[in-house]
Amino acid sequence: MPGQKISYRYSLAFKQKVISEIEAGKFSIGEARRIYDIKGCGTIPDWLKKLGKHHLLDKVVRIEMKGEKDKLKELEREKRQLESALAQEHLRNLCLEALIESAEEHYGVDIKKNFGDKASTKLFSKPKSRR
């Protein structure tokens, strides 16, 4: 009969064999479907959810008081503010570096190198009047 629907039923041992081969890395889900001629696209993923080893992994459940949640939000807000301040200071630093480079080109002096020397103090100091 052409309109008859066929239902496939797999034994628990077969399911476990397929899952163990996938978890061992021997096959991908698609390869296992082709090799074992498993019809449904969601069949193997369902088996993995029900019978796979992922259920043995530790799960973290966080239980917190209301004040702790507010504290976490406050810390996240403070973190965003600090990141913003850091970005602003970084931009300020870049501007100052560009200003120093411009001044070095204009005056023809390596300002960073001569910053502590007496030569650089002469460059920026007012000339002393002689009597």
C-alpha positions in Angstrom: 0.0 0.0 0.0 1.6 3.3 -1.1 0.0 5.6 1.5 1.1 3.6 4.5 3.3 5.3 7.0 6.3 3.4 8.3 7.5 3.8 11.9 11.0 2.8 12.8 11.7 1.6 16.4 15.3 1.3 17.5 16.4 -0.9 20.4 18.1 0.7 23.5 21.3 -1.2 22.8 21.4 0.2 19.2 20.8 3.8 20.4 23.5 3.4 23.0 26.0 2.1 20.4 25.3 5.0 18.1 25.6 7.5 20.9 28.8 6.0 22.2 30.4 6.2 18.8 29.4 9.9 18.3 30.6 10.8 21.8 33.9 9.0 21.2 34.4 11.1 18.1 34.2 8.2 15.7 31.3 9.7 13.7 29.5 13.0 13.5 25.7 13.0 13.8 25.3 13.2 10.0 27.7 10.4 9.4 26.0 8.2 11.9 22.6 8.9 10.2 24.0 7.8 6.9 26.0 4.8 8.1 23.1 3.4 10.2 20.3 4.6 7.8 18.5 6.5 10.5 15.6 8.4 8.8 14.7 11.4 11.1 16.9 14.5 11.4 16.1 14.9 15.1 16.3 11.3 16.1 20.0 11.2 17.1 20.0 14.6 18.8 17.0 13.4 20.8 18.9 10.2 21.8 21.9 12.3 22.8 19.7 14.5 25.1 18.0 11.4 26.7 20.9 8.9 26.8 24.1 10.9 26.2 26.7 11.7 28.8 26.0 15.4 28.9 23.6 14.8 31.8 26.6 13.8 33.9 28.2 17.3 33.6 28.0 19.5 36.6 25.4 22.3 36.5 25.8 25.5 38.4 22.8 26.8 40.1 23.2 30.3 41.6 21.0 31.2 44.5 21.3 34.8 45.6 19.6 37.3 47.9 17.9 40.3 46.4 20.7 42.6 47.7 23.3 40.5 45.9 21.5 40.9 42.6 21.4 44.7 43.1 25.1 44.7 44.0 25.9 42.8 40.8 24.1 45.4 38.7 25.9 48.1 40.6 29.3 46.5 39.9 28.4 46.1 36.2 27.5 49.7 36.0 30.7 50.7 37.8 32.7 48.5 35.4 31.1 50.3 32.4 31.9 53.7 33.9 35.5 52.6 34.4 35.8 51.2 30.9 34.5 54.5 29.5 36.9 56.5 31.7 39.8 54.4 30.5 38.8 54.9 26.8 38.6 58.7 27.4 42.1 58.7 29.0 43.4 56.6 26.1 42.1 59.2 23.6 43.5 62.0 25.7 46.9 60.2 25.7 46.8 59.9 21.9 46.0 63.6 21.6 48.9 64.6 23.8 51.2 62.3 21.9 50.1 64.0 18.6 50.6 67.4 20.2 54.2 66.5 21.3 55.0 65.1 17.8 53.7 68.4 16.3 55.7 70.5 18.7 58.8 68.4 17.9 58.4 69.0 14.2 57.7 72.7 14.7 60.7 73.4 17.0 63.0 70.7 15.5 63.7 69.3 19.0 63.1 65.8 20.4 61.0 66.9 23.4 60.6 63.5 25.0 64.4 62.9 24.9 65.3 66.3 26.1 62.5 66.7 28.7 64.8 66.6 31.7 67.8 68.3 30.2 68.8 71.9 30.6 68.5 72.4 26.9 64.7 71.8 26.9 64.3 74.2 29.9 65.9 76.9 27.8 63.5 76.2 25.0 60.4 76.8 27.2 61.6 79.3 29.7 61.3 83.0 29.3 64.6 84.8 28.4 66.2 86.4 31.4 66.7 90.1 31.1 70.3 91.3 31.5 71.1 94.3 33.5 
